[in-house]
Amino acid sequence: MKWARLKSPWVLHFNSGACNACDIEVVALLTPRYDVERFGILLEPSPRHADILLTTGVVTRQCADRLKRIYEQMPEPKFVIAIGACACSGGVFEGNYNVIGGVDKVIPVDVYIPGCPPKPEAIIDGVVKLLKSIEGGKQSGKR
Amino acid sequence: MASADKILKALSDSLGKRIIQTRTLQPGKSYIQVQTGAHKDAVRIVLQEDNEAGVSAITGVDLGETIELMYHIRTCDTIITIGAEVPKKDAKIESITDIFPGANFHEREVSDLFGVTFEGHPNPKRLILPEDWPENVFPLRKEVSVANIPSKIGNFGVSKDEKHVSSEERLVNIVLGPQHPALIEPEKFSLRVDGEIVRGVEPRIGYVHRGIEKAAESRTYLQDIYLVERICGICNACHAACFCQTVEAIMGVSVPPRARYLRTIILELNRIHSHMLLLGHAGLEIGYETLFHYMWRDRELIMDIMEALTGNRVIASFITIGGVRRDLKEEDVPKIKAELTKLKERLSFYKNLFESDSTLKMRTRNVGVLSKQDALKLGVVGPVARGSGVNMDVRRDEPYAAYNEIPFNVITYDEGDSWARLMVRLDEVGESVNIIQYALDHLPTGPYRVRVPRTVPTGEAIGRVEAPRGELFYYVKSNGTAYPERVKVRTPTFANILSFVHIAEGGNVADVPASFVSLDPCFSCTDR
């Protein structure tokens, strides 16, 4: 099981209020220049099949319930990667009336990838770091 | 097509004393303040005088005791603004949705954010704010501050499930979103279906609403550039350009020629990357994954040029008030030209593919048809309008940056289906490559920015830019300090989203992704 998770992690992408800049870089990961499928990383449409949740953007009031619900639907063990300044801390939108803040205000986060937006290389690096720490015995939901 | 003077004359002839005052916002842009109640007649007259006119945006401004509503009407070459004031305590005004259906969402937005009731509106439901938002708190009113809005942290009730059987018999509700494989961003669409046929669509936007218009009021003009760029990561340079242009119009600053050309280059790079992104995404949605991978591979050429020019792949932070932030390096020019030539070769391959491939034909021809008449009625902009034969393009109609010196064609198709909308974008990529090549060949020498003061004199201005998705509209009001009084953003996707309701109705459920993606939806723009 652990072997399969390390060799082919299935990821789910959810945007909880991003400006699309991080999102297009996540999509760029799948395309020929970066092509993360060669590492077995597969983008999944359903939370119920996903091992890793890639979140982008701040959490807006309206999206908070949804983000929590998606996280709860994922099977254990599950890991969360926050991509971009907004997902890490709220970024430029921190303090706005419809914004709750970074993703870690709602669900536990395992890896933070800063940048506005981070380059695809940085996102790959973040995923690889997570995989290494899973290999080292990291449990889900704990820092 | 009627000139602005003729329209203004018609307005003063028929409204007479009901006009309170007429003034000029900036050269060529008039503002007509009318008595409350006369606004509807005024809008009707402008729409009658120019048969291709449409309501571009409705702006609310908090004046203290009253709320000023501005109806910005797009005519063939300018914007005519009709203003009316309503008292804050009893904010009510007659809806104009019956004479111009495209005003539907604009009115609902103002109603959410300013608490103005539009009497006679067909569907006065909440559009942008969340369902659990406190009643009678209208965020864009000045007396509301972020501190006195109850926080939601630690209080996550899970929202109720949507009903799956519609009140009408035989119809079933299918909920698309907020998290759905066909949507990269969160937004909810309830489709009422009868077997395989879509009978109605109810969009619910606001999942990405971050309150940027309010936030812009508490940041300086310089900080606002970085804020508005993050309204949308895809067309970020257009937002920065439009905001800076509007502020420059208030300040009376003119930008050096080299900066105008450099702005044109970055705006066109933005357009190419956005169009190619969408064309690839369209391939994914219609089940043509090879096209997606091909398109995105070729798009990386543009990302490399963006990185060389601005230092970042996506968010450019290139345009600033008074010019641009860095110069183009002379040694990069041949590299950029070589990449553009490479891209041009690929474009002829794609053109051939889009015209002859049977998969593309079956999935997009005659799918999601929007007639020219409906396009005008719904007030759509950009490639969606041009795909339905409406010949409009801000770059030509009201040139900004260096567009008055660079030759280019405005692409239109008359079919009005998903295929036509995709073809408009594909042809525009070719035009954009030509524009960049011309701009590089004719790049003027000299400074690339002028220094401007931090504070902006009192005044107001309107700015328009042709973003990849259509006309982007900004209204900025300054009170003489370093902080703006009001920043209104009407994004092209907000104007286009209403047309989805129209083109999906009567179509097949399986065609929903294909027709939806052809509108180039971008929810971070739509919600702000």
Chai-1 contact restraints between the chains, C-beta under 6 A:
chainA,res_idxA,chainB,res_idxB,connection_type,confidence,min_distance_angstrom,max_distance_angstrom,comment,restraint_id
A,F14,B,Q179,contact,1.0,0.0,6.0,A-B,restraint_1
A,N15,B,E185,contact,1.0,0.0,6.0,A-B,restraint_2
A,N15,B,P186,contact,1.0,0.0,6.0,A-B,restraint_3
A,G17,B,V208,contact,1.0,0.0,6.0,A-B,restraint_4
A,C19,B,R230,contact,1.0,0.0,6.0,A-B,restraint_5
A,C19,B,C232,contact,1.0,0.0,6.0,A-B,restraint_6
A,C19,B,G233,contact,1.0,0.0,6.0,A-B,restraint_7
A,C19,B,S524,contact,1.0,0.0,6.0,A-B,restraint_8
A,N20,B,C232,contact,1.0,0.0,6.0,A-B,restraint_9
A,N20,B,G233,contact,1.0,0.0,6.0,A-B,restraint_10
A,N20,B,I234,contact,1.0,0.0,6.0,A-B,restraint_11
A,N20,B,S524,contact,1.0,0.0,6.0,A-B,restraint_12
A,A21,B,G233,contact,1.0,0.0,6.0,A-B,restraint_13
A,A21,B,V314,contact,1.0,0.0,6.0,A-B,restraint_14
A,A21,B,I315,contact,1.0,0.0,6.0,A-B,restraint_15
A,D23,B,I184,contact,1.0,0.0,6.0,A-B,restraint_16
A,T31,B,H293,contact,1.0,0.0,6.0,A-B,restraint_17
A,T31,B,W296,contact,1.0,0.0,6.0,A-B,restraint_18
A,P32,B,H293,contact,1.0,0.0,6.0,A-B,restraint_19
A,P32,B,R297,contact,1.0,0.0,6.0,A-B,restraint_20
A,R33,B,E300,contact,1.0,0.0,6.0,A-B,restraint_21
A,P45,B,P181,contact,1.0,0.0,6.0,A-B,restraint_22
A,R61,B,P130,contact,1.0,0.0,6.0,A-B,restraint_23
A,R61,B,K152,contact,1.0,0.0,6.0,A-B,restraint_24
A,Q62,B,P130,contact,1.0,0.0,6.0,A-B,restraint_25
A,Q62,B,G206,contact,1.0,0.0,6.0,A-B,restraint_26
A,Q62,B,Y207,contact,1.0,0.0,6.0,A-B,restraint_27
A,C63,B,P186,contact,1.0,0.0,6.0,A-B,restraint_28
A,C63,B,Y207,contact,1.0,0.0,6.0,A-B,restraint_29
A,A64,B,F156,contact,1.0,0.0,6.0,A-B,restraint_30
A,D65,B,F156,contact,1.0,0.0,6.0,A-B,restraint_31
A,D65,B,V158,contact,1.0,0.0,6.0,A-B,restraint_32
A,D65,B,S159,contact,1.0,0.0,6.0,A-B,restraint_33
A,R66,B,P178,contact,1.0,0.0,6.0,A-B,restraint_34
A,K68,B,F156,contact,1.0,0.0,6.0,A-B,restraint_35
A,I70,B,Q179,contact,1.0,0.0,6.0,A-B,restraint_36
A,V92,B,L227,contact,1.0,0.0,6.0,A-B,restraint_37
A,V92,B,R230,contact,1.0,0.0,6.0,A-B,restraint_38
A,F93,B,R210,contact,1.0,0.0,6.0,A-B,restraint_39
A,N96,B,R210,contact,1.0,0.0,6.0,A-B,restraint_40
A,N96,B,G211,contact,1.0,0.0,6.0,A-B,restraint_41
A,N96,B,A215,contact,1.0,0.0,6.0,A-B,restraint_42
A,Y97,B,P139,contact,1.0,0.0,6.0,A-B,restraint_43
A,Y97,B,V146,contact,1.0,0.0,6.0,A-B,restraint_44
A,Y97,B,I149,contact,1.0,0.0,6.0,A-B,restraint_45
A,Y97,B,G211,contact,1.0,0.0,6.0,A-B,restraint_46
A,N98,B,H209,contact,1.0,0.0,6.0,A-B,restraint_47
A,N98,B,R210,contact,1.0,0.0,6.0,A-B,restraint_48
A,N98,B,G211,contact,1.0,0.0,6.0,A-B,restraint_49
A,V99,B,R210,contact,1.0,0.0,6.0,A-B,restraint_50
A,C116,B,I315,contact,1.0,0.0,6.0,A-B,restraint_51
A,P117,B,V314,contact,1.0,0.0,6.0,A-B,restraint_52
